[in-house]
């Protein structure tokens, strides 16, 4: 599909007033949009990894970046998670070895993030599924770890897939490569301290018990197709973006946003395009349930941010006009967006610094 129009393309009175935060993938700029799609504020963060950004309750911006701001990016490099004030000044940073995809600032001031680490030879032998012979060039396999660090960078809790999971029970999808197990792409800390994690390459969602570091709840569905951005809503249900990558769709692939009851495993709400294939991002992407009951969706491959009502009507839409100057990892040039967040006009994060 050729993108025909960028910027604000739709605005309905039923849209939820607020400011939308997003960062173009593989770029150094972070934008805060008003409801007219105009830039209310922006930051420049050299060396950004292009994944996620979030505003903290004090109004500061939390962002990950490459430690080496000049060399090519790779999965095992040192990353920094930095906190920036409204004017873009770096207030503090923590080192995060091979950090990827997600991080979050906890209420106690600590920071939690996902990182890559190499599997041991014993762990590699336990790995099941995937395309035979598709490990890294040197035969290595990357696994995931999760680490919580204090403001001064000290580790206070960590979890390692190869040590704390029965990885042989979580086989990779047969069409995915074996260079990673299993590409964790989101973490969400629950009110009781448990950690909700999404594994893309095998379409698993699971919750880690903080005390035992063991999986206490799990669910898998190939139809999710390598989901992203799993989170728990105030009602206890889970919301996530089901990408539909390698999913048994019975026809043209498509994406969905799903609200799932974790107790019953049943879908209680979902959004899909009409026709289905008109909404499809095989990777990245996310969703946010807004305070109005509407849902903000990031269709990442197309840089499309849009808001839908509970009935699935689109009431706001914005397409990122910021295209990469270098070929993306998937080839070609794109305006990819990993995730987007909206904040209320009177939120502590915005703090009256900008107004609608």
Secondary structure as GFF3:
##gff-version 3
##sequence-region A 1 356
A	DSSP	beta_strand	7	11	.	.	.	ID=ss1
A	DSSP	beta_strand	19	24	.	.	.	ID=ss2
A	DSSP	beta_strand	29	33	.	.	.	ID=ss3
A	DSSP	beta_strand	39	44	.	.	.	ID=ss4
A	DSSP	beta_strand	48	55	.	.	.	ID=ss5
A	DSSP	beta_strand	61	66	.	.	.	ID=ss6
A	DSSP	beta_strand	78	84	.	.	.	ID=ss7
A	DSSP	beta_strand	90	97	.	.	.	ID=ss8
A	DSSP	beta_strand	99	105	.	.	.	ID=ss9
A	DSSP	beta_strand	111	118	.	.	.	ID=ss10
A	DSSP	alpha_helix	121	126	.	.	.	ID=ss11
A	DSSP	beta_strand	142	149	.	.	.	ID=ss12
A	DSSP	beta_strand	155	160	.	.	.	ID=ss13
A	DSSP	alpha_helix	161	164	.	.	.	ID=ss14
A	DSSP	three_ten_helix	167	169	.	.	.	ID=ss15
A	DSSP	beta_strand	180	181	.	.	.	ID=ss16
A	DSSP	beta_strand	184	189	.	.	.	ID=ss17
A	DSSP	beta_strand	195	199	.	.	.	ID=ss18
A	DSSP	three_ten_helix	200	202	.	.	.	ID=ss19
A	DSSP	beta_strand	204	208	.	.	.	ID=ss20
A	DSSP	beta_strand	215	220	.	.	.	ID=ss21
A	DSSP	three_ten_helix	222	224	.	.	.	ID=ss22
A	DSSP	beta_strand	228	232	.	.	.	ID=ss23
A	DSSP	beta_strand	238	242	.	.	.	ID=ss24
A	DSSP	beta_strand	256	260	.	.	.	ID=ss25
A	DSSP	beta_strand	267	272	.	.	.	ID=ss26
A	DSSP	three_ten_helix	276	278	.	.	.	ID=ss27
A	DSSP	beta_strand	286	289	.	.	.	ID=ss28
A	DSSP	beta_strand	295	299	.	.	.	ID=ss29
A	DSSP	three_ten_helix	300	302	.	.	.	ID=ss30
A	DSSP	beta_strand	304	308	.	.	.	ID=ss31
A	DSSP	beta_strand	314	319	.	.	.	ID=ss32
A	DSSP	beta_strand	337	343	.	.	.	ID=ss33
###
